[in-house]
């Protein structure tokens, strides 16, 4: 029983550290995914309500 009492604090601290690092890594991954999605939306060609780009609708009415 004394062996458990000796090793238990180290195991608990190790588990707390593992959960903290895991949470930080998951938050970082989620943030990177959100940033990539936001950048993709910003660099994407804007669409009008018909789903066409504004330039293509101007060209179809000009001809």
N, CA, C and O atoms as CSV, one atom per row, in Angstrom:
chain,resi,resn,atom,element,x,y,z
A,1,UNK,N,N,0.823,-1.201,0.000
A,1,UNK,CA,C,0.000,0.000,0.000
A,1,UNK,C,C,0.863,1.259,0.000
A,1,UNK,O,O,0.468,2.285,-0.554
A,2,UNK,N,N,2.022,1.181,0.612
A,2,UNK,CA,C,2.875,2.377,0.651
A,2,UNK,C,C,3.420,2.727,-0.742
A,2,UNK,O,O,3.719,3.888,-1.021
A,3,UNK,N,N,3.545,1.717,-1.611
A,3,UNK,CA,C,4.017,1.995,-2.964
A,3,UNK,C,C,2.994,2.823,-3.747
A,3,UNK,O,O,3.357,3.706,-4.524
A,4,UNK,N,N,1.734,2.526,-3.534
A,4,UNK,CA,C,0.667,3.291,-4.195
A,4,UNK,C,C,0.663,4.726,-3.679
A,4,UNK,O,O,0.501,5.661,-4.463
A,5,UNK,N,N,0.836,4.909,-2.402
A,5,UNK,CA,C,0.850,6.246,-1.812
A,5,UNK,C,C,2.035,7.059,-2.325
A,5,UNK,O,O,1.964,8.286,-2.398
A,6,UNK,N,N,3.116,6.383,-2.677
A,6,UNK,CA,C,4.300,7.085,-3.173
A,6,UNK,C,C,4.132,7.475,-4.635
A,6,UNK,O,O,4.524,8.573,-5.030
A,7,UNK,N,N,3.565,6.605,-5.431
A,7,UNK,CA,C,3.494,6.856,-6.875
A,7,UNK,C,C,2.230,7.602,-7.297
A,7,UNK,O,O,2.211,8.215,-8.364
A,8,UNK,N,N,1.189,7.563,-6.494
A,8,UNK,CA,C,-0.086,8.191,-6.844
A,8,UNK,C,C,0.033,9.696,-7.119
A,8,UNK,O,O,-0.518,10.144,-8.123
A,9,UNK,N,N,0.704,10.493,-6.308
A,9,UNK,CA,C,0.815,11.929,-6.626
A,9,UNK,C,C,1.478,12.191,-7.976
A,9,UNK,O,O,1.055,13.082,-8.713
A,10,UNK,N,N,2.504,11.427,-8.299
A,10,UNK,CA,C,3.167,11.610,-9.587
A,10,UNK,C,C,2.238,11.254,-10.743
A,10,UNK,O,O,2.228,11.935,-11.769
A,11,UNK,N,N,1.465,10.197,-10.580
A,11,UNK,CA,C,0.521,9.806,-11.626
A,11,UNK,C,C,-0.559,10.865,-11.821
A,11,UNK,O,O,-0.932,11.173,-12.953
A,12,UNK,N,N,-1.058,11.418,-10.728
A,12,UNK,CA,C,-2.101,12.443,-10.820
A,12,UNK,C,C,-1.554,13.696,-11.498
A,12,UNK,O,O,-2.215,14.267,-12.365
A,13,UNK,N,N,-0.368,14.124,-11.117
A,13,UNK,CA,C,0.231,15.309,-11.744
A,13,UNK,C,C,0.501,15.036,-13.224
A,13,UNK,O,O,0.292,15.911,-14.065
A,14,UNK,N,N,0.960,13.839,-13.540
A,14,UNK,CA,C,1.194,13.476,-14.938
A,14,UNK,C,C,-0.079,13.487,-15.756
A,14,UNK,O,O,-0.084,13.963,-16.892
A,15,UNK,N,N,-1.162,12.968,-15.194
A,15,UNK,CA,C,-2.442,12.992,-15.900
A,15,UNK,C,C,-2.961,14.416,-16.091
A,15,UNK,O,O,-3.480,14.749,-17.156
A,16,UNK,N,N,-2.823,15.251,-15.073
A,16,UNK,CA,C,-3.239,16.651,-15.209
A,16,UNK,C,C,-2.442,17.356,-16.304
A,16,UNK,O,O,-3.000,18.113,-17.098
A,17,UNK,N,N,-1.144,17.103,-16.340
A,17,UNK,CA,C,-0.301,17.688,-17.377
A,17,UNK,C,C,-0.736,17.198,-18.758
A,17,UNK,O,O,-0.814,17.984,-19.702
A,18,UNK,N,N,-1.018,15.904,-18.872
A,18,UNK,CA,C,-1.428,15.341,-20.162
A,18,UNK,C,C,-2.743,15.959,-20.631
A,18,UNK,O,O,-2.873,16.309,-21.804
A,19,UNK,N,N,-3.727,16.101,-19.725
A,19,UNK,CA,C,-5.003,16.709,-20.098
A,19,UNK,C,C,-4.826,18.173,-20.497
A,19,UNK,O,O,-5.476,18.638,-21.433
A,20,UNK,N,N,-3.966,18.898,-19.806
A,20,UNK,CA,C,-3.736,20.304,-20.132
A,20,UNK,C,C,-3.087,20.443,-21.515
A,20,UNK,O,O,-3.519,21.267,-22.321
A,21,UNK,N,N,-2.075,19.656,-21.784
A,21,UNK,CA,C,-1.411,19.722,-23.082
A,21,UNK,C,C,-2.364,19.300,-24.194
A,21,UNK,O,O,-2.377,19.891,-25.273
A,22,UNK,N,N,-3.155,18.279,-23.919
A,22,UNK,CA,C,-4.133,17.813,-24.917
A,22,UNK,C,C,-5.146,18.913,-25.227
A,22,UNK,O,O,-5.483,19.120,-26.392
A,23,UNK,N,N,-5.633,19.615,-24.222
A,23,UNK,CA,C,-6.589,20.701,-24.431
A,23,UNK,C,C,-5.958,21.846,-25.226
A,23,UNK,O,O,-6.600,22.421,-26.105
A,24,UNK,N,N,-4.713,22.171,-24.919
A,24,UNK,CA,C,-4.021,23.231,-25.650
A,24,UNK,C,C,-3.848,22.845,-27.115
A,24,UNK,O,O,-4.064,23.670,-28.003
A,25,UNK,N,N,-3.462,21.604,-27.373
A,25,UNK,CA,C,-3.263,21.156,-28.755
A,25,UNK,C,C,-4.579,21.136,-29.529
A,25,UNK,O,O,-4.614,21.525,-30.696
A,26,UNK,N,N,-5.658,20.691,-28.894
A,26,UNK,CA,C,-6.964,20.689,-29.562
A,26,UNK,C,C,-7.428,22.108,-29.866
A,26,UNK,O,O,-7.971,22.361,-30.941
A,27,UNK,N,N,-7.223,23.028,-28.943
A,27,UNK,CA,C,-7.609,24.419,-29.169
A,27,UNK,C,C,-6.789,25.018,-30.304
A,27,UNK,O,O,-7.324,25.759,-31.129
A,28,UNK,N,N,-5.506,24.709,-30.354
A,28,UNK,CA,C,-4.648,25.214,-31.420
A,28,UNK,C,C,-5.088,24.664,-32.772
A,28,UNK,O,O,-5.133,25.397,-33.760
A,29,UNK,N,N,-5.412,23.382,-32.815
A,29,UNK,CA,C,-5.849,22.768,-34.073
A,29,UNK,C,C,-7.149,23.409,-34.549
A,29,UNK,O,O,-7.300,23.708,-35.734
A,30,UNK,N,N,-8.083,23.618,-33.631
A,30,UNK,CA,C,-9.365,24.239,-33.986
A,30,UNK,C,C,-9.163,25.666,-34.484
A,30,UNK,O,O,-9.811,26.098,-35.437
A,31,UNK,N,N,-8.263,26.390,-33.836
A,31,UNK,CA,C,-8.000,27.768,-34.249
A,31,UNK,C,C,-7.364,27.811,-35.635
A,31,UNK,O,O,-7.712,28.665,-36.451
A,32,UNK,N,N,-6.447,26.908,-35.901
A,32,UNK,CA,C,-5.826,26.860,-37.226
A,32,UNK,C,C,-6.844,26.516,-38.308
A,32,UNK,O,O,-6.806,27.085,-39.398
A,33,UNK,N,N,-7.751,25.590,-38.015
A,33,UNK,CA,C,-8.799,25.247,-38.979
A,33,UNK,C,C,-9.719,26.432,-39.231
A,33,UNK,O,O,-10.094,26.687,-40.376
A,34,UNK,N,N,-10.087,27.158,-38.183
A,34,UNK,CA,C,-10.953,28.320,-38.332
A,34,UNK,C,C,-10.250,29.426,-39.122
A,34,UNK,O,O,-10.869,30.080,-39.961
A,35,UNK,N,N,-8.972,29.632,-38.858
A,35,UNK,CA,C,-8.220,30.631,-39.607
A,35,UNK,C,C,-8.115,30.258,-41.084
A,35,UNK,O,O,-8.266,31.119,-41.951
A,36,UNK,N,N,-7.863,29.004,-41.371
A,36,UNK,CA,C,-7.759,28.559,-42.758
A,36,UNK,C,C,-9.094,28.740,-43.477
A,36,UNK,O,O,-9.127,29.164,-44.632
A,37,UNK,N,N,-10.181,28.422,-42.802
A,37,UNK,CA,C,-11.502,28.585,-43.406
A,37,UNK,C,C,-11.804,30.057,-43.653
A,37,UNK,O,O,-12.339,30.408,-44.706
A,38,UNK,N,N,-11.473,30.920,-42.703
A,38,UNK,CA,C,-11.717,32.354,-42.861
A,38,UNK,C,C,-10.877,32.922,-43.998
A,38,UNK,O,O,-11.373,33.725,-44.789
A,39,UNK,N,N,-9.619,32.518,-44.088
A,39,UNK,CA,C,-8.767,32.994,-45.179
A,39,UNK,C,C,-9.269,32.492,-46.523
A,39,UNK,O,O,-9.208,33.215,-47.518
A,40,UNK,N,N,-9.764,31.262,-46.563
A,40,UNK,CA,C,-10.294,30.714,-47.802
A,40,UNK,C,C,-11.531,31.496,-48.242
A,40,UNK,O,O,-11.703,31.771,-49.430
A,41,UNK,N,N,-12.383,31.851,-47.296
A,41,UNK,CA,C,-13.576,32.630,-47.628
A,41,UNK,C,C,-13.209,34.031,-48.099
A,41,UNK,O,O,-13.868,34.578,-48.984
A,42,UNK,N,N,-12.171,34.615,-47.521
A,42,UNK,CA,C,-11.766,35.955,-47.926
A,42,UNK,C,C,-11.137,35.969,-49.311
A,42,UNK,O,O,-11.321,36.922,-50.069
A,43,UNK,N,N,-10.406,34.930,-49.640
A,43,UNK,CA,C,-9.737,34.901,-50.942
A,43,UNK,C,C,-10.618,34.326,-52.037
A,43,UNK,O,O,-10.277,34.429,-53.216
A,44,UNK,N,N,-11.741,33.725,-51.677
A,44,UNK,CA,C,-12.652,33.165,-52.676
A,44,UNK,C,C,-13.297,34.295,-53.465
A,44,UNK,O,O,-13.459,35.411,-52.972
A,45,UNK,N,N,-13.657,33.978,-54.696
A,45,UNK,CA,C,-14.303,34.970,-55.551
A,45,UNK,C,C,-15.700,35.253,-55.003
A,45,UNK,O,O,-16.435,34.320,-54.681
A,46,UNK,N,N,-16.076,36.530,-54.895
A,46,UNK,CA,C,-17.399,36.847,-54.359
A,46,UNK,C,C,-18.491,36.365,-55.311
A,46,UNK,O,O,-18.318,36.394,-56.530
A,47,UNK,N,N,-19.597,35.930,-54.760
A,47,UNK,CA,C,-20.717,35.425,-55.539
A,47,UNK,C,C,-21.934,36.316,-55.309
A,47,UNK,O,O,-22.121,36.867,-54.224
A,48,UNK,N,N,-22.775,36.451,-56.371
A,48,UNK,CA,C,-24.021,37.180,-56.185
A,48,UNK,C,C,-25.108,36.200,-55.745
A,48,UNK,O,O,-24.802,35.044,-55.452
A,49,UNK,N,N,-26.356,36.630,-55.693
A,49,UNK,CA,C,-27.421,35.780,-55.172
A,49,UNK,C,C,-27.714,34.586,-56.074
A,49,UNK,O,O,-28.281,33.597,-55.610
A,50,UNK,N,N,-27.339,34.653,-57.360
A,50,UNK,CA,C,-27.558,33.535,-58.278
A,50,UNK,C,C,-26.446,32.505,-58.208
A,50,UNK,O,O,-26.531,31.462,-58.857
A,51,UNK,N,N,-25.409,32.776,-57.435
A,51,UNK,CA,C,-24.294,31.857,-57.328
A,51,UNK,C,C,-23.236,32.080,-58.390
A,51,UNK,O,O,-22.297,31.293,-58.514
A,52,UNK,N,N,-23.384,33.152,-59.158
A,52,UNK,CA,C,-22.402,33.482,-60.185
A,52,UNK,C,C,-21.533,34.621,-59.690
A,52,UNK,O,O,-21.930,35.397,-58.821
A,53,UNK,N,N,-20.336,34.709,-60.261
A,53,UNK,CA,C,-19.472,35.822,-59.895
A,53,UNK,C,C,-20.027,37.099,-60.524
A,53,UNK,O,O,-20.656,37.030,-61.580
A,54,UNK,N,N,-19.815,38.246,-59.915
A,54,UNK,CA,C,-20.345,39.505,-60.443
A,54,UNK,C,C,-19.841,39.798,-61.853
A,54,UNK,O,O,-20.576,40.383,-62.648
A,55,UNK,N,N,-18.615,39.413,-62.187
A,55,UNK,CA,C,-18.063,39.679,-63.509
A,55,UNK,C,C,-18.796,38.886,-64.582
A,55,UNK,O,O,-19.040,39.411,-65.669
A,56,UNK,N,N,-19.153,37.643,-64.306
A,56,UNK,CA,C,-19.801,36.815,-65.316
A,56,UNK,C,C,-21.208,37.305,-65.610
A,56,UNK,O,O,-21.668,37.159,-66.743
A,57,UNK,N,N,-21.913,37.880,-64.641
A,57,UNK,CA,C,-23.261,38.385,-64.901
A,57,UNK,C,C,-23.204,39.660,-65.735
A,57,UNK,O,O,-24.105,39.911,-66.535
A,58,UNK,N,N,-22.162,40.470,-65.562
A,58,UNK,CA,C,-22.016,41.671,-66.366
A,58,UNK,C,C,-21.726,41.319,-67.816
A,58,UNK,O,O,-22.226,41.974,-68.730
A,59,UNK,N,N,-20.926,40.294,-68.028
A,59,UNK,CA,C,-20.580,39.885,-69.384
A,59,UNK,C,C,-21.786,39.313,-70.115
A,59,UNK,O,O,-21.899,39.504,-71.326
A,60,UNK,N,N,-22.680,38.628,-69.438
A,60,UNK,CA,C,-23.826,38.020,-70.103
A,60,UNK,C,C,-24.848,39.083,-70.508
A,60,UNK,O,O,-25.565,38.885,-71.489
A,61,UNK,N,N,-24.939,40.205,-69.785
A,61,UNK,CA,C,-25.887,41.262,-70.145
A,61,UNK,C,C,-25.292,42.206,-71.173
A,61,UNK,O,O,-26.038,42.926,-71.837
A,62,UNK,N,N,-23.984,42.228,-71.328
A,62,UNK,CA,C,-23.349,43.142,-72.269
A,62,UNK,C,C,-23.480,42.649,-73.706
A,62,UNK,O,O,-23.388,43.457,-74.630
A,63,UNK,N,N,-23.690,41.363,-73.927
A,63,UNK,CA,C,-23.670,40.803,-75.267
A,63,UNK,C,C,-24.991,40.674,-75.828
A,63,UNK,O,O,-25.139,40.214,-76.960
